[in-house]
Amino acid sequence: MKISTKSKVKRNLDNLSHNSRKSFSEHNYSLRSDGSREVNDNHQIYDFGAVRFAKKQNILNSKKKTKRSLREEAYNKIIHLIYNGEIKSAEVVSHRTLAQHLSMSKQPIGEALRLLEAEGVVESLPRIGTKVCSVTPEEMWGMLQWRIALECRTAALATEWITDSQKKFLIQAAIELDEELNLVLEQRLSREKIRQKDSDFHILIAECSGCQRLVRELRMLNIYDLKVMICETLEPIRGDFTKKPVTHLQLAKSIVEGKEGQAMKLMQKHIEKSYDMANFTKWFKARTIR
C-alpha cells in the first residue's frame, strides 16, 4: 500500500518530539517580510499561514498591477491617437472600434475613456459612443490662467526649497531640453517628440518646490497640451516657432540662484509667449472687448 506524500509529511511532523520543537523555537530569530523566521544558525522556521497569506496578497497585487497597467497603456494610446489627429475633435468612436484598433480588450479601453471623460477630454454619448470634446476659447483661456497661476507659485517655492543635488539635475535637464528645441527650430526634430520632455521639466520644477500637491496638479499638463493641440481656435493664430520664448536654462538658473521674483516673471513669460499661446491672449482680449 502506497502512502501519499501528504501522509508522509503529516507523519514526520507528528513524530517530532515536543522537546525538539521547543529547542528549535528557542533560538533567537527575526521575522522576514515573507513571513519566515531567520534564526542565528541560519535555519528557518516558516509560519506557513503567513506565507500563504503573503503569496495570496502578491497574487492579488499582481492582478491589480496588471489591470492598472493595461488601463494606463490604453489611456496613453488613446491620447496618442488624439495627438496625431487619428481621432479628431467631435469625432465619435465606439469602445469596440478602439479595442480592435489598439488590439486590446474592451475593459481597459472603457476604464481609460472614463478617466479621459473625468478630465474633460472626451464625452460619453449613450448608445452612440464616445467623442472627443471640442475646446472653446473660454476653456482654453481658463486653462492658460490655471497654468500660469500654478507654475508661477511652483517656481517661487522652488527657489526656496530646491536642494543642491536638484540644482545640478535641473540645470542639466534645461540644457538638454533647449538643445532639442534648437533641433526643432532647425526642423531636424518634430515638436511632438519633445512635448513629454517639456512636461517632465515643469514637473521637475514642482518636485524641487517640495510640494507633492503641486506635483500631482502639474501631471495634468499632458491634458493641457492635448487641449492646446485640438483647440481649433489656436490653429490660425499660433505664433512663429522660429522666435524663442524664455529658454528653459534661463528659467532654471533663476530658480537655482534663488531669485524668486525673477523666476515668477520668467515662468509667466515662458508660458504666455510659447509657440501655441504667443498670440492667443491678445486675440482673446480683442474678441472679448468686442
TORKOL-4160 file (C-alpha; in steps of 0.2 Angstrom, whole numbers, padded with zeros to 4 digits, m for minus):
290
<pt num="1" X="0000" Y="0000" Z="0000"/>
<pt num="2" X="0007" Y="0017" Z="m0005"/>
<pt num="3" X="0007" Y="0031" Z="0007"/>
<pt num="4" X="0004" Y="0048" Z="m0001"/>
<pt num="5" X="0016" Y="0062" Z="0000"/>
<pt num="6" X="0004" Y="0072" Z="0012"/>
<pt num="7" X="0003" Y="0057" Z="0024"/>
<pt num="8" X="0022" Y="0056" Z="0024"/>
<pt num="9" X="0023" Y="0074" Z="0028"/>
<pt num="10" X="0010" Y="0073" Z="0042"/>
<pt num="11" X="0018" Y="0058" Z="0050"/>
<pt num="12" X="0035" Y="0066" Z="0050"/>
<pt num="13" X="0028" Y="0081" Z="0059"/>
<pt num="14" X="0019" Y="0071" Z="0071"/>
<pt num="15" X="0035" Y="0061" Z="0075"/>
<pt num="16" X="0044" Y="0077" Z="0080"/>
<pt num="17" X="0045" Y="0077" Z="0099"/>
<pt num="18" X="0039" Y="0091" Z="0110"/>
<pt num="19" X="0056" Y="0095" Z="0116"/>
<pt num="20" X="0064" Y="0095" Z="0099"/>
<pt num="21" X="0051" Y="0108" Z="0093"/>
<pt num="22" X="0054" Y="0118" Z="0109"/>
<pt num="23" X="0073" Y="0118" Z="0107"/>
<pt num="24" X="0071" Y="0124" Z="0089"/>
<pt num="25" X="0059" Y="0138" Z="0093"/>
<pt num="26" X="0070" Y="0144" Z="0107"/>
<pt num="27" X="0083" Y="0151" Z="0095"/>
<pt num="28" X="0084" Y="0170" Z="0093"/>
<pt num="29" X="0075" Y="0174" Z="0077"/>
<pt num="30" X="0069" Y="0189" Z="0067"/>
<pt num="31" X="0054" Y="0189" Z="0056"/>
<pt num="32" X="0057" Y="0191" Z="0037"/>
<pt num="33" X="0045" Y="0201" Z="0026"/>
<pt num="34" X="0039" Y="0185" Z="0018"/>
<pt num="35" X="0033" Y="0178" Z="0035"/>
<pt num="36" X="0048" Y="0167" Z="0038"/>
<pt num="37" X="0059" Y="0167" Z="0053"/>
<pt num="38" X="0078" Y="0168" Z="0052"/>
<pt num="39" X="0087" Y="0160" Z="0067"/>
<pt num="40" X="0105" Y="0164" Z="0071"/>
<pt num="41" X="0111" Y="0147" Z="0065"/>
<pt num="42" X="0104" Y="0151" Z="0048"/>
<pt num="43" X="0090" Y="0139" Z="0049"/>
<pt num="44" X="0072" Y="0145" Z="0045"/>
<pt num="45" X="0056" Y="0141" Z="0054"/>
<pt num="46" X="0041" Y="0146" Z="0042"/>
<pt num="47" X="0025" Y="0152" Z="0048"/>
<pt num="48" X="0015" Y="0143" Z="0034"/>
<pt num="49" X="m0001" Y="0153" Z="0037"/>
<pt num="50" X="0009" Y="0170" Z="0035"/>
<pt num="51" X="0017" Y="0163" Z="0019"/>
<pt num="52" X="0001" Y="0158" Z="0011"/>
<pt num="53" X="m0006" Y="0175" Z="0016"/>
<pt num="54" X="0009" Y="0184" Z="0008"/>
<pt num="55" X="0008" Y="0173" Z="m0008"/>
<pt num="56" X="m0011" Y="0177" Z="m0009"/>
<pt num="57" X="m0008" Y="0196" Z="m0007"/>
<pt num="58" X="0006" Y="0195" Z="m0020"/>
<pt num="59" X="m0006" Y="0187" Z="m0032"/>
<pt num="60" X="m0019" Y="0200" Z="m0029"/>
<pt num="61" X="m0007" Y="0214" Z="m0030"/>
<pt num="62" X="0000" Y="0207" Z="m0046"/>
<pt num="63" X="m0018" Y="0206" Z="m0054"/>
<pt num="64" X="m0021" Y="0224" Z="m0048"/>
<pt num="65" X="m0005" Y="0230" Z="m0056"/>
<pt num="66" X="m0009" Y="0221" Z="m0072"/>
<pt num="67" X="m0026" Y="0229" Z="m0073"/>
<pt num="68" X="m0019" Y="0246" Z="m0069"/>
<pt num="69" X="m0005" Y="0245" Z="m0081"/>
<pt num="70" X="m0017" Y="0239" Z="m0095"/>
<pt num="71" X="m0028" Y="0254" Z="m0091"/>
<pt num="72" X="m0013" Y="0266" Z="m0092"/>
<pt num="73" X="m0007" Y="0258" Z="m0108"/>
<pt num="74" X="m0025" Y="0261" Z="m0116"/>
<pt num="75" X="m0025" Y="0279" Z="m0109"/>
<pt num="76" X="m0008" Y="0283" Z="m0116"/>
<pt num="77" X="m0013" Y="0275" Z="m0133"/>
<pt num="78" X="m0029" Y="0285" Z="m0135"/>
<pt num="79" X="m0021" Y="0301" Z="m0130"/>
<pt num="80" X="m0008" Y="0297" Z="m0144"/>
<pt num="81" X="m0021" Y="0294" Z="m0157"/>
<pt num="82" X="m0029" Y="0311" Z="m0152"/>
<pt num="83" X="m0012" Y="0320" Z="m0153"/>
<pt num="84" X="m0008" Y="0313" Z="m0170"/>
<pt num="85" X="m0026" Y="0318" Z="m0177"/>
<pt num="86" X="m0031" Y="0300" Z="m0179"/>
<pt num="87" X="m0046" Y="0304" Z="m0168"/>
<pt num="88" X="m0052" Y="0321" Z="m0172"/>
<pt num="89" X="m0062" Y="0334" Z="m0162"/>
<pt num="90" X="m0080" Y="0330" Z="m0161"/>
<pt num="91" X="m0077" Y="0313" Z="m0169"/>
<pt num="92" X="m0087" Y="0298" Z="m0162"/>
<pt num="93" X="m0079" Y="0282" Z="m0159"/>
<pt num="94" X="m0085" Y="0266" Z="m0150"/>
<pt num="95" X="m0076" Y="0255" Z="m0137"/>
<pt num="96" X="m0076" Y="0241" Z="m0149"/>
<pt num="97" X="m0068" Y="0251" Z="m0163"/>
<pt num="98" X="m0055" Y="0257" Z="m0152"/>
<pt num="99" X="m0052" Y="0240" Z="m0144"/>
<pt num="100" X="m0050" Y="0232" Z="m0161"/>
<pt num="101" X="m0038" Y="0246" Z="m0167"/>
<pt num="102" X="m0027" Y="0245" Z="m0152"/>
<pt num="103" X="m0028" Y="0226" Z="m0151"/>
<pt num="104" X="m0034" Y="0227" Z="m0133"/>
<pt num="105" X="m0049" Y="0221" Z="m0123"/>
<pt num="106" X="m0064" Y="0232" Z="m0121"/>
<pt num="107" X="m0062" Y="0233" Z="m0102"/>
<pt num="108" X="m0046" Y="0243" Z="m0101"/>
<pt num="109" X="m0052" Y="0254" Z="m0115"/>
<pt num="110" X="m0068" Y="0258" Z="m0106"/>
<pt num="111" X="m0058" Y="0262" Z="m0090"/>
<pt num="112" X="m0046" Y="0274" Z="m0100"/>
<pt num="113" X="m0061" Y="0283" Z="m0108"/>
<pt num="114" X="m0069" Y="0285" Z="m0091"/>
<pt num="115" X="m0053" Y="0293" Z="m0085"/>
<pt num="116" X="m0052" Y="0305" Z="m0100"/>
<pt num="117" X="m0070" Y="0309" Z="m0098"/>
<pt num="118" X="m0067" Y="0314" Z="m0080"/>
<pt num="119" X="m0053" Y="0325" Z="m0087"/>
<pt num="120" X="m0064" Y="0334" Z="m0099"/>
<pt num="121" X="m0056" Y="0326" Z="m0115"/>
<pt num="122" X="m0070" Y="0315" Z="m0121"/>
<pt num="123" X="m0089" Y="0314" Z="m0119"/>
<pt num="124" X="m0099" Y="0298" Z="m0117"/>
<pt num="125" X="m0114" Y="0298" Z="m0128"/>
<pt num="126" X="m0127" Y="0284" Z="m0123"/>
<pt num="127" X="m0130" Y="0271" Z="m0136"/>
<pt num="128" X="m0119" Y="0281" Z="m0149"/>
<pt num="129" X="m0101" Y="0280" Z="m0142"/>
<pt num="130" X="m0088" Y="0292" Z="m0136"/>
<pt num="131" X="m0082" Y="0309" Z="m0144"/>
<pt num="132" X="m0068" Y="0320" Z="m0142"/>
<pt num="133" X="m0074" Y="0336" Z="m0134"/>
<pt num="134" X="m0070" Y="0352" Z="m0144"/>
<pt num="135" X="m0061" Y="0366" Z="m0134"/>
<pt num="136" X="m0069" Y="0383" Z="m0133"/>
<pt num="137" X="m0058" Y="0399" Z="m0132"/>
<pt num="138" X="m0066" Y="0402" Z="m0115"/>
<pt num="139" X="m0060" Y="0385" Z="m0109"/>
<pt num="140" X="m0043" Y="0387" Z="m0116"/>
<pt num="141" X="m0041" Y="0405" Z="m0108"/>
<pt num="142" X="m0046" Y="0397" Z="m0091"/>
<pt num="143" X="m0033" Y="0383" Z="m0093"/>
<pt num="144" X="m0020" Y="0396" Z="m0098"/>
<pt num="145" X="m0023" Y="0406" Z="m0082"/>
<pt num="146" X="m0023" Y="0390" Z="m0072"/>
<pt num="147" X="m0006" Y="0385" Z="m0078"/>
<pt num="148" X="0001" Y="0402" Z="m0076"/>
<pt num="149" X="m0005" Y="0404" Z="m0058"/>
<pt num="150" X="0001" Y="0386" Z="m0053"/>
<pt num="151" X="0018" Y="0387" Z="m0061"/>
<pt num="152" X="0022" Y="0404" Z="m0055"/>
<pt num="153" X="0019" Y="0399" Z="m0037"/>
<pt num="154" X="0029" Y="0382" Z="m0041"/>
<pt num="155" X="0044" Y="0392" Z="m0047"/>
<pt num="156" X="0043" Y="0404" Z="m0032"/>
<pt num="157" X="0043" Y="0389" Z="m0020"/>
<pt num="158" X="0057" Y="0380" Z="m0029"/>
<pt num="159" X="0069" Y="0395" Z="m0027"/>
<pt num="160" X="0067" Y="0392" Z="m0008"/>
<pt num="161" X="0066" Y="0373" Z="m0006"/>
<pt num="162" X="0077" Y="0366" Z="m0020"/>
<pt num="163" X="0092" Y="0355" Z="m0014"/>
<pt num="164" X="0110" Y="0355" Z="m0020"/>
<pt num="165" X="0108" Y="0339" Z="m0030"/>
<pt num="166" X="0091" Y="0345" Z="m0038"/>
<pt num="167" X="0100" Y="0361" Z="m0043"/>
<pt num="168" X="0113" Y="0351" Z="m0054"/>
<pt num="169" X="0099" Y="0340" Z="m0061"/>
<pt num="170" X="0088" Y="0355" Z="m0065"/>
<pt num="171" X="0102" Y="0364" Z="m0075"/>
<pt num="172" X="0106" Y="0348" Z="m0084"/>
<pt num="173" X="0088" Y="0345" Z="m0089"/>
<pt num="174" X="0086" Y="0363" Z="m0095"/>
<pt num="175" X="0102" Y="0362" Z="m0106"/>
<pt num="176" X="0096" Y="0345" Z="m0114"/>
<pt num="177" X="0079" Y="0352" Z="m0117"/>
<pt num="178" X="0085" Y="0368" Z="m0125"/>
<pt num="179" X="0097" Y="0358" Z="m0136"/>
<pt num="180" X="0082" Y="0348" Z="m0143"/>
<pt num="181" X="0072" Y="0364" Z="m0145"/>
<pt num="182" X="0086" Y="0370" Z="m0156"/>
<pt num="183" X="0084" Y="0354" Z="m0167"/>
<pt num="184" X="0066" Y="0358" Z="m0169"/>
<pt num="185" X="0070" Y="0376" Z="m0174"/>
<pt num="186" X="0081" Y="0368" Z="m0187"/>
<pt num="187" X="0067" Y="0356" Z="m0192"/>
<pt num="188" X="0078" Y="0341" Z="m0188"/>
<pt num="189" X="0066" Y="0335" Z="m0174"/>
<pt num="190" X="0047" Y="0335" Z="m0173"/>
<pt num="191" X="0039" Y="0346" Z="m0159"/>
<pt num="192" X="0029" Y="0331" Z="m0154"/>
<pt num="193" X="0045" Y="0322" Z="m0149"/>
<pt num="194" X="0049" Y="0335" Z="m0135"/>
<pt num="195" X="0032" Y="0338" Z="m0128"/>
<pt num="196" X="0033" Y="0325" Z="m0115"/>
<pt num="197" X="0051" Y="0330" Z="m0110"/>
<pt num="198" X="0045" Y="0348" Z="m0109"/>
<pt num="199" X="0031" Y="0342" Z="m0097"/>
<pt num="200" X="0043" Y="0332" Z="m0087"/>
<pt num="201" X="0054" Y="0348" Z="m0085"/>
<pt num="202" X="0040" Y="0358" Z="m0077"/>
<pt num="203" X="0035" Y="0343" Z="m0066"/>
<pt num="204" X="0054" Y="0343" Z="m0060"/>
<pt num="205" X="0052" Y="0361" Z="m0055"/>
<pt num="206" X="0037" Y="0356" Z="m0045"/>
<pt num="207" X="0047" Y="0342" Z="m0037"/>
<pt num="208" X="0060" Y="0355" Z="m0032"/>
<pt num="209" X="0047" Y="0365" Z="m0023"/>
<pt num="210" X="0045" Y="0351" Z="m0011"/>
<pt num="211" X="0026" Y="0352" Z="m0013"/>
<pt num="212" X="0018" Y="0335" Z="m0018"/>
<pt num="213" X="0001" Y="0343" Z="m0021"/>
<pt num="214" X="0009" Y="0354" Z="m0035"/>
<pt num="215" X="0017" Y="0339" Z="m0042"/>
<pt num="216" X="0001" Y="0330" Z="m0044"/>
<pt num="217" X="m0008" Y="0345" Z="m0051"/>
<pt num="218" X="0006" Y="0348" Z="m0064"/>
<pt num="219" X="0004" Y="0330" Z="m0070"/>
<pt num="220" X="m0012" Y="0337" Z="m0079"/>
<pt num="221" X="0000" Y="0346" Z="m0091"/>
<pt num="222" X="m0002" Y="0331" Z="m0103"/>
<pt num="223" X="m0021" Y="0336" Z="m0104"/>
<pt num="224" X="m0017" Y="0354" Z="m0105"/>
<pt num="225" X="m0005" Y="0350" Z="m0120"/>
<pt num="226" X="m0019" Y="0339" Z="m0128"/>
<pt num="227" X="m0032" Y="0353" Z="m0127"/>
<pt num="228" X="m0020" Y="0365" Z="m0134"/>
<pt num="229" X="m0017" Y="0353" Z="m0149"/>
<pt num="230" X="m0035" Y="0350" Z="m0153"/>
<pt num="231" X="m0041" Y="0368" Z="m0150"/>
<pt num="232" X="m0047" Y="0374" Z="m0167"/>
<pt num="233" X="m0046" Y="0392" Z="m0162"/>
<pt num="234" X="m0027" Y="0392" Z="m0159"/>
<pt num="235" X="m0024" Y="0384" Z="m0176"/>
<pt num="236" X="m0024" Y="0401" Z="m0187"/>
<pt num="237" X="m0016" Y="0411" Z="m0173"/>
<pt num="238" X="m0001" Y="0401" Z="m0167"/>
<pt num="239" X="0015" Y="0410" Z="m0165"/>
<pt num="240" X="0031" Y="0410" Z="m0175"/>
<pt num="241" X="0041" Y="0395" Z="m0169"/>
<pt num="242" X="0057" Y="0402" Z="m0175"/>
<pt num="243" X="0056" Y="0415" Z="m0161"/>
<pt num="244" X="0062" Y="0408" Z="m0145"/>
<pt num="245" X="0052" Y="0412" Z="m0129"/>
<pt num="246" X="0061" Y="0412" Z="m0112"/>
<pt num="247" X="0073" Y="0397" Z="m0113"/>
<pt num="248" X="0072" Y="0383" Z="m0100"/>
<pt num="249" X="0090" Y="0387" Z="m0095"/>
<pt num="250" X="0086" Y="0405" Z="m0090"/>
<pt num="251" X="0071" Y="0399" Z="m0080"/>
<pt num="252" X="0082" Y="0385" Z="m0071"/>
<pt num="253" X="0096" Y="0397" Z="m0067"/>
<pt num="254" X="0084" Y="0410" Z="m0059"/>
<pt num="255" X="0077" Y="0396" Z="m0048"/>
<pt num="256" X="0094" Y="0389" Z="m0044"/>
<pt num="257" X="0100" Y="0406" Z="m0039"/>
<pt num="258" X="0086" Y="0409" Z="m0028"/>
<pt num="259" X="0079" Y="0424" Z="m0037"/>
<pt num="260" X="0060" Y="0422" Z="m0033"/>
<pt num="261" X="0053" Y="0437" Z="m0042"/>
<pt num="262" X="0063" Y="0434" Z="m0057"/>
<pt num="263" X="0058" Y="0416" Z="m0058"/>
<pt num="264" X="0040" Y="0420" Z="m0057"/>
<pt num="265" X="0041" Y="0433" Z="m0071"/>
<pt num="266" X="0051" Y="0422" Z="m0082"/>
<pt num="267" X="0039" Y="0407" Z="m0079"/>
<pt num="268" X="0024" Y="0418" Z="m0084"/>
<pt num="269" X="0033" Y="0425" Z="m0100"/>
<pt num="270" X="0039" Y="0407" Z="m0104"/>
<pt num="271" X="0021" Y="0401" Z="m0104"/>
<pt num="272" X="0012" Y="0416" Z="m0112"/>
<pt num="273" X="0025" Y="0418" Z="m0126"/>
<pt num="274" X="0026" Y="0400" Z="m0130"/>
<pt num="275" X="0023" Y="0395" Z="m0149"/>
<pt num="276" X="0005" Y="0389" Z="m0145"/>
<pt num="277" X="0000" Y="0404" Z="m0134"/>
<pt num="278" X="0010" Y="0419" Z="m0141"/>
<pt num="279" X="m0005" Y="0427" Z="m0150"/>
<pt num="280" X="m0019" Y="0419" Z="m0140"/>
<pt num="281" X="m0020" Y="0432" Z="m0126"/>
<pt num="282" X="m0020" Y="0447" Z="m0137"/>
<pt num="283" X="m0033" Y="0438" Z="m0149"/>
<pt num="284" X="m0044" Y="0433" Z="m0134"/>
<pt num="285" X="m0044" Y="0450" Z="m0126"/>
<pt num="286" X="m0049" Y="0459" Z="m0143"/>
<pt num="287" X="m0063" Y="0446" Z="m0145"/>
<pt num="288" X="m0070" Y="0448" Z="m0128"/>
<pt num="289" X="m0069" Y="0468" Z="m0128"/>
<pt num="290" X="m0079" Y="0467" Z="m0145"/>
